[in-house]
């Protein structure tokens, strides 16, 4: 706020209001895991908005949404690369004994808790599908 950076201030305020809304709705205090889920949800919403704004030719709004994403990403932990994800997927497949595509739920369940927040779960799902097929 002292830097007079309106974009960062407003984005953080939106994030804090989402946390408060969650706490009021569920009547429980949001922990770090829930805060990370909220950040991921906000990023996903902005990515969806960017797609719509590009279709509508609203480059000014695309730039604003992308700037908000850049601010939110600063508050996420470092993301794993695809090769690091592949190593973790191999370990999960080996430990769960999965051998075919029908075991994908078991593997994803094991990975979801260990990779939450540190990897894009869409990418993890793609890697698991590639390994099991």
Secondary structure, DSSP 4 states (H G I P E B T S, - for coil): -TT--HHHHHHHHHHHHHHHHHHHHHTS---HHHHHHHHHHHHHHHHHHHHHHHHTT-HHHHHHHHHHHHHHHTTSPPPPPHHHHHHHHHHHHHHHT--SGGGHHHHHHHHHHHHTTTS-HHHHHHHHHHHH-
